Amino acid sequence: MAQIKTGTVIADKMQKTVVVKVDSSIKHPLYKKLITRSKKIMARDDIGVKIGQKVKIVETKPFAKNVHFKVVEKVG
């Protein structure tokens, strides 16, 4: 099953690729406090999104060495 993630575009300098920052919240195993973890994911961009926009990305076949996700739609 392909992963679907939501994040914010933080870079769009490349021609068909954007960098999306995806935040996830986990609970600390000992202290039970919510911790926010973030990850930068490179995604194929065919719809032309800009920096600061929220997007939904889905896992696909590899487009390049580091690009394994594709931008599906803009969110909000």
N, CA, C and O of each residue as an XYZ file, in Angstrom:
304
protein
N       0.851     -1.194      0.000
C       0.000      0.000      0.000
C       0.886      1.244      0.000
O       1.830      1.338      0.785
N       0.588      2.179     -0.863
C       1.380      3.402     -0.981
C       1.096      4.343      0.186
O      -0.051      4.511      0.602
N       2.152      4.949      0.701
C       2.008      5.903      1.795
C       1.488      7.228      1.258
O       1.876      7.656      0.171
N       0.610      7.877      2.015
C       0.120      9.215      1.687
C       0.479     10.114      2.859
O       0.128      9.824      4.003
N       1.187     11.214      2.570
C       1.634     12.122      3.621
C       1.236     13.551      3.261
O       1.042     13.877      2.090
N       1.117     14.394      4.278
C       0.794     15.799      4.093
C       1.924     16.634      4.671
O       2.407     16.365      5.771
N       2.349     17.661      3.916
C       3.448     18.485      4.388
C       3.462     19.847      3.731
O       2.553     20.196      2.977
N       4.495     20.613      4.019
C       4.649     21.972      3.510
C       5.851     22.025      2.586
O       6.903     21.465      2.897
N       5.703     22.696      1.451
C       6.797     22.845      0.495
C       7.798     23.848      1.069
O       7.428     24.964      1.432
N       9.081     23.438      1.149
C      10.097     24.340      1.684
C      11.134     24.732      0.637
O      11.922     25.647      0.876
N      11.155     24.056     -0.530
C      12.095     24.423     -1.594
C      11.520     24.003     -2.939
O      10.950     22.920     -3.075
N      11.678     24.875     -3.932
C      11.205     24.553     -5.287
C      12.201     25.014     -6.350
O      11.798     25.399     -7.447
N      13.488     24.979     -6.038
C      14.524     25.455     -6.956
C      14.760     24.509     -8.130
O      15.224     24.941     -9.185
N      14.449     23.229     -7.961
C      14.698     22.262     -9.025
C      13.585     22.315    -10.063
O      12.524     22.878     -9.797
N      13.806     21.746    -11.229
C      12.861     21.884    -12.336
C      11.545     21.160    -12.088
O      10.484     21.780    -12.170
N      11.583     19.879    -11.792
C      10.362     19.104    -11.604
C      10.255     18.506    -10.211
O       9.444     17.609     -9.982
N      11.067     18.994     -9.278
C      11.118     18.415     -7.941
C      10.957     19.497     -6.887
O      11.473     20.604     -7.039
N      10.236     19.170     -5.815
C      10.115     20.066     -4.666
C      10.531     19.294     -3.419
O      10.505     18.064     -3.397
N      10.916     20.035     -2.381
C      11.243     19.431     -1.092
C      10.092     19.727     -0.151
O       9.721     20.886      0.035
N       9.522     18.685      0.447
C       8.361     18.805      1.314
C       8.771     18.419      2.727
O       9.381     17.369      2.935
N       8.438     19.268      3.706
C       8.702     18.983      5.115
C       7.454     18.343      5.707
O       6.381     18.947      5.729
N       7.610     17.115      6.186
C       6.495     16.359      6.756
C       6.716     16.243      8.257
O       7.751     15.740      8.694
N       5.756     16.701      9.048
C       5.828     16.621     10.506
C       4.998     15.447     11.004
O       3.916     15.175     10.484
N       5.510     14.756     12.014
C       4.756     13.683     12.644
C       4.928     13.791     14.150
O       5.993     14.174     14.633
N       3.892     13.457     14.883
C       3.929     13.521     16.343
C       3.999     12.108     16.896
O       3.217     11.236     16.515
N       4.953     11.895     17.804
C       5.062     10.606     18.487
C       5.055     10.854     19.988
O       5.396     11.946     20.444
N       4.675      9.858     20.740
C       4.684      9.969     22.189
C       5.989      9.399     22.721
O       6.399      8.308     22.325
N       6.645     10.136     23.620
C       7.905      9.672     24.205
C       7.626      8.427     25.045
O       6.684      8.415     25.837
N       8.436      7.380     24.879
C       8.126      6.119     25.569
C       8.162      6.192     27.089
O       7.409      5.483     27.756
N       9.016      7.032     27.643
C       9.124      7.108     29.101
C       8.305      8.254     29.675
O       7.563      8.064     30.638
N       8.435      9.455     29.084
C       7.816     10.649     29.656
C       6.423     10.935     29.136
O       5.755     11.830     29.654
N       5.959     10.211     28.133
C       4.593     10.311     27.587
C       4.262     11.686     27.030
O       3.090     12.039     26.901
N       5.288     12.466     26.699
C       5.061     13.789     26.122
C       5.077     13.672     24.601
O       5.836     12.873     24.052
N       4.243     14.465     23.911
C       4.235     14.440     22.453
C       5.451     15.175     21.909
O       5.739     16.306     22.298
N       6.153     14.514     21.006
C       7.341     15.083     20.381
C       7.061     15.213     18.894
O       6.521     14.290     18.283
N       7.422     16.348     18.304
C       7.235     16.554     16.875
C       8.525     16.222     16.144
O       9.572     16.815     16.404
N       8.438     15.283     15.243
C       9.566     14.907     14.389
C       9.278     15.411     12.982
O       8.130     15.391     12.537
N      10.314     15.863     12.280
C      10.108     16.327     10.910
C      11.090     15.635      9.986
O      12.184     15.242     10.391
N      10.676     15.493      8.735
C      11.497     14.832      7.735
C      11.339     15.577      6.424
O      10.235     15.991      6.072
N      12.437     15.751      5.697
C      12.392     16.386      4.384
C      12.312     15.299      3.318
O      13.155     14.404      3.267
N      11.297     15.385      2.473
C      11.091     14.388      1.428
C      11.085     15.101      0.079
O      10.408     16.115     -0.091
N      11.835     14.570     -0.871
C      11.844     15.120     -2.216
C      10.716     14.476     -3.008
O      10.548     13.257     -2.973
N       9.936     15.293     -3.727
C       8.767     14.789     -4.444
C       8.698     15.381     -5.841
O       9.099     16.523     -6.064
N       8.188     14.598     -6.774
C       7.984     15.027     -8.157
C       6.811     16.003     -8.187
O       5.765     15.748     -7.589
N       6.993     17.124     -8.886
C       5.967     18.166     -8.936
C       5.574     18.424    -10.388
O       6.332     19.023    -11.150
N       4.380     17.964    -10.761
C       3.867     18.199    -12.110
C       2.778     19.272    -12.126
O       2.369     19.711    -13.201
N       2.301     19.703    -10.950
C       1.209     20.680    -10.914
C       1.683     22.100    -10.624
O       0.897     23.041    -10.729
N       2.953     22.272    -10.262
C       3.513     23.613    -10.071
C       3.151     24.269     -8.752
O       2.442     25.275     -8.735
N       3.626     23.717     -7.652
C       3.371     24.301     -6.332
C       4.496     25.255     -5.964
O       5.589     25.190     -6.527
N       4.222     26.130     -5.023
C       5.184     27.146     -4.589
C       5.563     26.924     -3.130
O       4.939     26.131     -2.425
N       6.593     27.637     -2.692
C       7.067     27.538     -1.307
C       5.966     27.991     -0.347
O       5.309     29.005     -0.587
N       5.766     27.245      0.733
C       4.802     27.593      1.762
C       3.444     26.936      1.587
O       2.623     26.989      2.503
N       3.179     26.319      0.446
C       1.882     25.681      0.225
C       1.853     24.304      0.879
O       2.859     23.595      0.912
N       0.676     23.936      1.400
C       0.479     22.602      1.954
C       0.098     21.676      0.808
O      -0.752     22.008     -0.018
N       0.739     20.506      0.769
C       0.488     19.556     -0.305
C       0.315     18.156      0.257
O       0.731     17.858      1.376
N      -0.306     17.310     -0.542
C      -0.441     15.901     -0.223
C       0.442     15.138     -1.198
O       0.344     15.333     -2.410
N       1.312     14.260     -0.671
C       2.213     13.491     -1.522
C       1.927     12.004     -1.337
O       1.480     11.568     -0.276
N       2.193     11.239     -2.387
C       1.951      9.797     -2.351
C       3.204      9.085     -2.853
O       3.899      9.576     -3.742
N       3.479      7.921     -2.269
C       4.647      7.135     -2.636
C       4.431      6.489     -4.004
O       3.370      5.922     -4.269
N       5.453      6.578     -4.880
C       5.368      5.999     -6.222
C       6.672      5.290     -6.560
O       7.552      5.123     -5.717
N       6.766      4.882     -7.810
C       8.019      4.300     -8.294
C       9.096      5.376     -8.280
O       8.762      6.560     -8.325
N      10.357      5.017     -8.221
C      11.414      6.032     -8.184
C      11.483      6.852     -9.475
O      11.524      6.296    -10.572
N      11.496      8.182     -9.328
C      11.696      9.085    -10.459
C      13.178      9.382    -10.630
O      13.641      9.622    -11.745
N      13.917      9.367     -9.537
C      15.351      9.630     -9.536
C      15.947      8.911     -8.329
O      15.258      8.158     -7.641
N      17.220      9.149     -8.081
C      17.897      8.466     -6.975
C      17.233      8.745     -5.627
O      17.088      7.836     -4.809
N      16.826     10.002     -5.387
C      16.253     10.392     -4.092
C      14.777     10.739     -4.157
O      14.208     11.133     -3.139
N      14.135     10.609     -5.303
C      12.746     11.041     -5.470
C      11.852      9.814     -5.598
O      11.882      9.116     -6.612
N      11.044      9.552     -4.547
C      10.170      8.388     -4.530
C       8.722      8.765     -4.232
O       7.879      7.889     -4.036
N       8.430     10.067     -4.196
C       7.078     10.539     -3.926
C       6.629     11.464     -5.046
O       7.458     11.996     -5.785
N       5.315     11.660     -5.174
C       4.748     12.527     -6.185
C       3.712     13.430     -5.526
O       2.938     12.979     -4.681
N       3.696     14.712     -5.913
C       2.702     15.644     -5.390
C       1.366     15.342     -6.053
O       1.269     15.332     -7.280
N       0.320     15.093     -5.235
C      -0.987     14.741     -5.758
C      -1.893     15.951     -5.845
O      -2.537     16.173     -6.870
N      -1.952     16.756     -4.752
C      -2.861     17.897     -4.739
C      -2.406     18.928     -3.716
O      -1.625     18.633     -2.811
N      -2.918     20.149     -3.885
C      -2.711     21.199     -2.900
C      -3.784     21.068     -1.835
O      -4.940     20.778     -2.142
N      -3.403     21.280     -0.587
C      -4.347     21.196      0.523
C      -4.480     22.577      1.121
O      -3.511     23.116      1.657
N      -5.662     23.158      1.040
C      -5.919     24.463      1.629
C      -5.202     25.610      1.108
O      -5.397     26.728      1.585
